[in-house]
Amino acid sequence: MAKAFPTDNPFLRGYYAPVNTEADAAHLHITGEMPKELCGTLYRNGPNPQFAPRGPYHWFGGDGMIHAFHIENGNVSYKNRWVRTPKWQIENKEGEGLSGTFGNPRYTDPRVFALNSTIANTNIVWHGNKLLALEEAHAPFSLDPASLMPVGPKDGYETYGDKLCGPFTAHPKTDPTTGEMVFFGYSAKGRFTKEVSIQSVTADGKITRAEILDGPYPSMIHDFAVTKNWIVLPVFPLTSSMERAMGGLPPFAWEPDKGSHIAFIPRGGTVADVKWISAPPCYVFHPMNHFETADGKVVVDVMKYDVAPLFPLPDGSPSTTEAPAARLFRWTFDLSGHANTFKEEQLDDRAGEFPRFDERFTMSDYRHGWIVSGNVVEAGVRRSEGITHYDLQTGRNVTWNAGVDDRFGEPVFVPRTEDAAEGDGWVLSVIYRSEEGRSDLAVFEATDIAKGPVALAHLSSRVPAGFHGNWRPGPL
């Protein structure tokens, strides 16, 4: 029998509460004018546990659910489906949750533990004509773009001809010039190990690089950066430990004394050529963009936390008295010298997360970026959120806010045409209307956020708090 979800966890209530229905809606009601040039699908992924978990629940641990908004000829349709992973399927058959968060062996049924299943709940990308649902501990999970059902050749998994060597990050980087996708995977030699896989795959699905980097300690490495010549892998002191997990302590915990260590691996070399730069303890879930300057410096714009949010100290006690917040910083590295330092510049003092930009300019100097402004890791409190547009050339930024305690999904940029100027297009975001308990798809002019949405497609249901999404152009 399916048990009720606990009510004492803020990440299982309100905006964060899972929805227990899958739906199809052919014609959403629209306010404003949906741009006729928009033709494609916005896919959004996020945690939506099918059943109450065993043991303590963490927001990052719910089953993946895809929310798909298809826009064509001014019409918007909607579909949501759980990602039917091996874990989801066995729990669906049994009618109850059989797993602890992060697959913690202390709470997980041996049948589920043996599956070593993805939960595919973090991101969804379109690469090589494949729609891939991603988390960061397993291979990609391939879905049909129209039905959202599994199509991967290995029980839903895409393994690129069994050439993968380790897990696959939720944040691969695609070179806009070559179509090559670069990715990594932490805990590459087993759960809570310090090794990291460094890999790449061509646009037609051929693995061209598969190496293992020896890290300084086991760490949760959520995202990274890639430039024309470098793979930039940050190891922050959000550590993992099997001993802690089996002893009932946090599997992941904040250990600032270990410091931050950033690896620079040549794209044209191997992990044997790695350069390491040490940095003060901090945490970054997401960079905005990353590129090289004319004189060879490496620039990485990041949303930086002073303390990793959502995770405690190793003994389980809180790492801070208040929820940490991320702010936009620019890191500039000079790899030509011998000094083990880098330059840090704060670009804005507002809290925010989920940075995005015009990804046709990935690995290039760029002008425009967007974030969700507000402390998105703070649950259980009323707060103001919005979409902020940064013009990094002029230093100006503008924000549009909705109603009090309305919540915004990650802003995804869609160009007006393939060859449009940088920033010429729209930003799409899913807005949760807290007073009404439902969600809208909002479409903004990308460089005129302040005037508000040019169109809203209205759902009568709720899209729960989630993580990342991307745009697939063209009809289904």
Salt bridges, closest charged atoms under 4 A:
GLU22 OE2 - ARG84 NH1 2.88
ASP24 OD2 - LYS79 NZ 2.58
ASP24 OD1 - ARG81 NH2 2.75
GLU33 OE2 - LYS36 NZ 3.50
ASP63 OD1 - LYS87 NZ 2.88
GLU72 OE1 - HIS70 NE2 2.85
GLU91 OE1 - LYS87 NZ 2.69
GLU94 OE2 - ARG111 NH1 3.40
ASP109 OD1 - ARG111 NE 3.08
GLU135 OE2 - HIS138 ND1 2.90
GLU136 OE1 - HIS222 ND1 2.66
GLU158 OE1 - LYS130 NZ 2.97
ASP162 OD2 - LYS154 NZ 3.49
ASP175 OD2 - ARG267 NH2 3.29
GLU180 OE1 - ARG267 NH2 2.75
ASP204 OD2 - LYS206 NZ 3.26
GLU211 OE1 - ARG209 NE 2.74
ASP214 OD1 - LYS194 NZ 3.81
ASP223 OD2 - HIS171 ND1 3.66
ASP223 OD1 - LYS173 NZ 2.91
GLU255 OE2 - ARG244 NH1 3.45
ASP295 OD2 - LYS297 NZ 2.89
ASP301 OD1 - ARG330 NE 2.67
ASP306 OD1 - LYS304 NZ 3.82
GLU344 OE2 - LYS304 NZ 3.14
ASP348 OD2 - ARG350 NE 2.46
GLU353 OE1 - HIS286 ND1 2.87
ASP358 OD2 - ARG360 NH2 2.61
GLU359 OE2 - ARG356 NH2 2.80
GLU385 OE2 - ARG383 NH2 2.72
ASP391 OD2 - ARG367 NH2 2.83
ASP405 OD1 - ARG407 NH2 2.73
ASP406 OD2 - ARG433 NH1 3.32
GLU410 OE1 - ARG356 NH1 3.06
GLU410 OE2 - HIS468 ND1 2.86
ASP424 OD1 - ARG416 NE 2.73
GLU436 OE1 - ARG438 NE 2.88
ASP440 OD2 - ARG433 NE 2.83
ASP440 OD1 - ARG438 NH1 2.51
ASP440 OD1 - HIS458 ND1 2.83
GLU445 OE1 - ARG416 NH2 3.16
